[in-house]
Amino acid sequence: MAEGPGRKAIAAPLSPGVLLGEAARAFMLRPEATALTAVVALFVIFTVLSPDLFPTKETFISVMAVAAELGILSVGVTLLMIGGHFDLSVGAVLGLTSYVTVVLMRDYEVSPILAAPAAVAIGAALGAVNGALVVRFRIHSFVVTLGTMLIWRGVLIALTGGFPMTVTIPPQFKSIMSAPLIYGFRMSMLWFFAIGGLATFLLVRTRFGNWVQARGQNEQAARNLGVPVDRLTIYLFMMTSALAAVTGVIQVARFSSVDALRGEGMELQAVAVTVIGGTLLSGGYGSVVGTMLGAITFGMIQVGLVLAGAPGHFFRTLTGFIVVAAVILNTSVARRMASSRPLRGFQRSSAAADAAIAKIIGKDSGGADQLADEAKPIPAPEEPRR
């Protein structure tokens, strides 16, 4: 049908194959694609290797127990990395705030309802120190947090004397933080999903989230647009360390103890989970949902290899392989797909085509909302006045 004044051109219908192909491309361009692919692939692999052990409820409980604690820690690291910074001190902060929780409850007989918030507040204060050093002296956050990691770890070793410390945890507090919940899944899983959901909302639905992504993409441009970059940086470090403290409190409730090496190495695990989840090391791009899937990937590797009877060193080897693969998929492969030519008959600037893809891949956080915005009908041109 010819296009005239006040009329809209009728586009030719798109074939299902074209729509599915473009929907797959749109999905692979999302940061969560790599982590979701890893979860599905690992589930299939470990199910084949251990058909009688892996696809069971007990295995899923173990996977989520690992994923929940590491995932809470990684959510804060994700927000910080999207904002363009690193924090290598989160493992030491986790250990130090675990010590604070134990000492307050055991030596000062403070109720755990008060000891836990106090530990989280101290964790936020340690994060504020990191942020203030980065902002005040303009030192790269990698260097600053490397130094504070060594400082906090040394303080923890000195305070504990290198020996574990135990404490009696009230049953009510244990049930709130880490006790088995429904069908054997731990309460920490509920905390994990709640914190992940809140962080996702914060990142994709608030001005604060826009500031974080703007800071990660271009700091100077964000300053020119009025973003309070320095204050934002301090807030991000505080949130990251506070979530590390939350993880420390959960581990105290679970193990009823703390030791000098609590949390050691978890900072690198959190970075690995964040990268698997699709967050770029350069900042400005990432997904909390992807990080949650990355934490589940990490738990599946740890539990699945044990059930398959694999040697212990396979855990780090497979994790490293997935991290490298995730970086490749999230950079070079994504760039090629973004610059690829559209399938026959598909116009990527077409509102109708974008709306059709949005229906296929679903309206989830981030990219689907953008598709929905682009799918709004374009008004017909007005007839010229005579």
N, C-alpha and C positions, 0 to 999 in steps of 0.2 A: 504493500500500500504506500502511495506516495506521501511524502511529508509536506504539509502546508501550514499556513498560519492557523494556530489554535489546535493543530492536530499533532498526535504523537506517532512516531514511527513504530511499527510492530516488528519486534525482533524475531528472528527465526528461532524456533525452539531448540534448546541445547540437548544433545543426546545424553543418556545416563552415564555413558563411559567418559565423556568429556567432563561432566560435573564431578564424577567420582575422582577422576585424575586430578582436577584442579583442587578438589577438597583435600585430597591426600597431600598435594603440594602445600596448601595453606596450613594443614596440620603440622607438616614437617618443619615449617618455618617458625612454629611456636617453640618457646624454650622448654616446655614440658615434654616434647616429643621424644627426645633422647631417653629420658628417664623412664617414660612409660614403655618405650620399646625394650629397654633393659629389663624392666620388671616382667614383661610378658616372656621375653626370651629366656630369662633365668628360671622362671616358673616351668617352662616346657623342658629345659635342660635337666633341672634337678628332679622333675617328675619322672623323666626317662631313666635317670641314673638311680633314683631311689623311689620306685613306684609304690612301695609299701610304707615308706616312712615320711616322705616329704609332703604329699598332698593330704595332710591330716590337720585336725584342729590344734593338736598340741604343737605342731611345727609352726603354725600361723601365730600361736600365742608367743612362742619364743622369738619369732621374727619381729613381732610388734613390740616386744619388750626391749629388744635391741634398738629398733628404729625410733621408738618414742623418746628415749633419753638423748640419743644422738641427734634426733630431729629437732627437739626443742632448742638445743645448743646451736644447731645449724641454721635455724630460722633467723636468729639474730645476726649470724655471720652473713647470711644472704642479704639482708637489708643493708648491712654495712658495705658489702662488696658491690651491690648495685649503686650505692652512693660513692663508689670509687676508692674505698679504703680496705685495709686488711687488719685483722686482729689475731695475732699469734699468742696472745696471753689468756685466751678463754679457758684453756685447760688448767692453767695455774689458778685462775680466778675460781673455777669450779672447785678445785681442791681446797683453796684457802677459805672460801665461804662454807664448804662442808665442815671444815675445822671449827669455824665460828659457830655453826649450828650445834655441833657436838659439845663444845665448851660451854655455851650458854645453857644448854639443857642439863649437862652433867655436873659442872662445877658451880654454876650459879642458880641452878634449879629454876630456870626460866621456862615457862610454858612453851611448848612447841608452836602454839598459835602465835606467840610473840617472837620466838627465836627465828622462825622461818622468814617473816618479813624483815627482821633485823639483818639477817644474812643477805637477803636480796638487796636491801638498801646499801649495805657495805659493798656488794658487787657493783651496784650502779655507781657508787663513789669511786671505786677503782677504775671503772670505765671512764668516768669524768676526768680522772687524772690522765688517762691515755689521750682523750680528746683535747684536753687543754694543752698538753705537750705538742700535739700535732698542730693545733691552731696557733699557739703562741710562737713556736720556734720554726714553723714551716718545715718540719722534718717529715720524711715519708713515714707513713703509718707502719710499714713493714719493719723499719728500724726501731721505731719507738716501742712497738708491742713486742718485738724480739727482746729488747732490754727489760721491759716490765715483766715479761714471762719469766726470765731468769731471776728477777728480783722477787716476785711473788712465790716462785717455787723454792727459792732459798729460804724465804721467811717461813714457809710451811714446813720445810725440813727442820729448821731450827726450833720451831714451836713444838713439833711432834717428837723431836729427838730421833726421828727415823723409825719410830715404832707405831703400830696401829693403836687407835684409841676407840673404845667401844662405849656405847650409851644405850640405855633402855628406852625404847620408843613406845609411847602409849599406843594401845591398839587403835584408838580413834584417829590419831594422826596418821598412823601407818595406812589405815583404810582410806583416808582422804588422798594420800599422796601416791601410794604404789601397791596397795593390796589388790588381790584378784577381784574383778568386778563381775561382768556378765560372761557366762560360758568360759570362765577362766582367764579372760583378758584382763590385764592390769589397769589400774586407775591411771597410770602414767600415759596410757594410750589416749584416754579422754583429755588429759591435759595437753597432749601433743596435738590432737585435732582442734581443740579450742584455741590454743595459741597460734597454730597455723592458719586457722580461719580468720582470727582477728588480724594477724599480720597481712594476710591477703587483702582483706578489706582496707586496711591502712594504706597498702601500697597502690591499689588500683582505684580506690574510690574517694580518696581524700587529697587535700592540698598538700599535706605532708608527703604523701607518696609521689606526687608530681615533683616536689622539691628534691626528693631523693634521686629520682631518675634524672632530673635536670642536672643536679650536681655531678652525678656519675658520667654524664655525657660530655659536659663542658662546664668546668667550674667558673671560668670567667664570664661566659654567657649567662650562667645562672645568676651571678652577682649583678650583671647589668640589668637583668630582669627583676631585681629586687628580692631574690631568694636570700634569706639570712644564712649564708653558707657556713660561717664559723659556728653559730649556735646549732645549726643542723648537724654538723659534724660531731659536736659534743654529745648531742642527744642520741645519735646513732651509736656511739661508743658506749654510752650509758645503757641503752637498750640491750646491746650485745652482751655486756658483762652481767646485766641483771638476769637475762635468760640463762646465762651460764650458771649463775647462782641458783636459779630455780632448778636446773638439772642437778646441781650439787645437793640441794635439799631433798629432792626425790631419791637420790642415791643413798643419802643418810637414812631416810625412812625405809629404804629397801634392805640395806645391808647392816644397819644399826652400828656403823663404824666409819672411821676415816683413817687414811694412812698418808704417808708423805708423797706417794706417787699417784694419788687419786687425780684422775683427769689427765695424766700425762699422755701425750700423743693424740688426744682428742681434738686438738686444734687443727691438726693436719687432716684428720678424718672429717671434720666439719667442712674444711675447704674442699676436700674430695667430693663430699655429698653435694655441696653447693654447685660445683662444676658439673657433676653428673646431672643435676637438676636444671642445667641450661643457663646459669648465670655466667656472664662473660667476666674474665679476669680484669678486663679494661674498665668495667663498670658501665652503668647506664642502662643495662639490659639484664633481665632475669625474672625469676618466678618463684614465689614461695611454694606454690603447689608443686612445681618441679623439684624443689628441695625436699619436700615431704616424700615424693616418689623416690628421690635419690636415697633418702634414709631407709626406705623400705627395701630398695635395691641392696644397700649395704647389709641390712639384716638378713636378707635372703642369701647373700654370699656367705656370710659368717655361719649361719645355721645349715645351709645346704651342703657346704663342703664337709662339715662334720658328719652329717648323715650319709654322705657319699663315701666317707672313709678316706678323703684326700689328705695328703700331708699338710702340716700346719702352714708351711711357707706359701702354699697355693692361695691362701687368703689375700695376702698382700699383692701377689702376682696378678691375680684376677682383678682385684680392685684397681691396680695401676693400669691394666689393660683397658678397663671400662672408662677410666678417667681420660686416657689419651684418646680413645674412640669418641667420647663425648665432646672433647674439645674440637676434634676434626669435624664431627657432624655439625657442631654449633657455629663453626666459622667457615671453612672452605666449602663444605657441601651446602650450607645454607645460602652462601653468597651465590653459588652456581644456580641453585633453585630459584633464588630471588630474581636473577637476571635471565632465567630460561624463557624461551619463547612460549606463548600460550598455546594450548591445544586448539585444534581446528574449530573455528566457529566461536571461540570464547573471547570475549572482550573483558579484560581485567578491570577496566574503568567503568564497566556497565553495572548500574545499580541492581538490575534484575539478576545478573549472574552472581554478584556478590551476595545477594539475598538468598539465592538458591544454595550457595555453598554454606552460608550461615545455618541454614536448616539442616544440612547434612552433618556438619561437625559440631553443632550445638553452640548455644550462646553461653560460653564460659568466660572466665575473667580475661581481661586484657584485649586480645586480638579480636575475639568474637564481637565484643562491644563496638570495636572500630568498624567491623564489617556491618554491624547493624546500623551504625550511623551513616555509613556509605550507602546503605540500601534504602535510605529514605527517598521517596519519589521526587524526581526533578520536575519542577513546575514547567508547564508549557510556555513558550514565549508568547508575549502579548502581541495582539494584532497591531500593526502600525496604524496610527491615527491619520485620517484623511483630512 
